[in-house]
Amino acid sequence: MWNDRYNTDAFVYGTEPNDFLLAQFAKIPAGGHVLCLAEGEGRNAVFLAEQGYCVTAVDMSHVGLQKAKRLAESKGLHIETIVANLSEFDFGVNRYDGIVSIFAHLPSPIRKLVHANVKAALKENGIFILEAYTERQLLTDGVGGPPASAKDMFMSSDILSDELEGMQVNMNVELTRILNEGTYHTGNSEVVQCIATKCF
């Protein structure tokens, strides 16, 4: 599915960073190593590299990540890309200063595993930044998010409070907002936004 979606000259989610990330990225320690989950065509990874971060982008689509590399190179930047399924990806321990999850929707068993790995992979005072759709997205006329047949992949503030237990949650809010991120994230949107810090 994702290789097919990304197999076009156009950047289907645009080339500009997610605006929640744009507003919050500076919470990640300057110059640190950042991991971008389900990064697709690279808009967020490239933006972070522009800000001086060392960036690793992981996605299951080699087509998406090839476009991410080209986008970075067009700006004279370098990002590391890793083609992997997040259920099998080696996050490591105490490796990253920041981890970014922007609309990385997964079946709940994999999502729980990923969030456990996020907690382990962050360094002390590392920052996790997440934005995702909530199930209320199905009631809007906006474009984006899992289909009704995959409700298990939506997130909520309660889900994140549970799955990020042990981290200091600095923000965890559900809200309605307008998205304008290429073809597939547009219009009225029901989202959850979360920022959490790893504290020992």
HELIX and SHEET records of a PDB file:
HELIX    1   1 TRP A    2  TYR A    6  1                                   5    
HELIX    2   2 ASP A   19  GLN A   24  1                                   6    
HELIX    3   3 PHE A   25  LYS A   27  5                                   3    
HELIX    4   4 ARG A   43  GLU A   50  1                                   8    
HELIX    5   5 HIS A   62  SER A   74  1                                  13    
HELIX    6   6 SER A  108  ALA A  121  1                                  14    
HELIX    7   7 GLU A  135  LEU A  139  5                                   5    
HELIX    8   8 ALA A  148  MET A  153  5                                   6    
HELIX    9   9 SER A  157  GLU A  163  1                                   7    
SHEET    1   A 7 GLU A  80  VAL A  83  0                                        
SHEET    2   A 7 CYS A  54  ASP A  59  1                                        
SHEET    3   A 7 HIS A  33  LEU A  37  1                                        
SHEET    4   A 7 TYR A  96  ILE A 102  1                                        
SHEET    5   A 7 LEU A 122  TYR A 133  1                                        
SHEET    6   A 7 HIS A 185  THR A 197 -1                                        
SHEET    7   A 7 GLN A 168  GLU A 181 -1                                        
END                                                                             
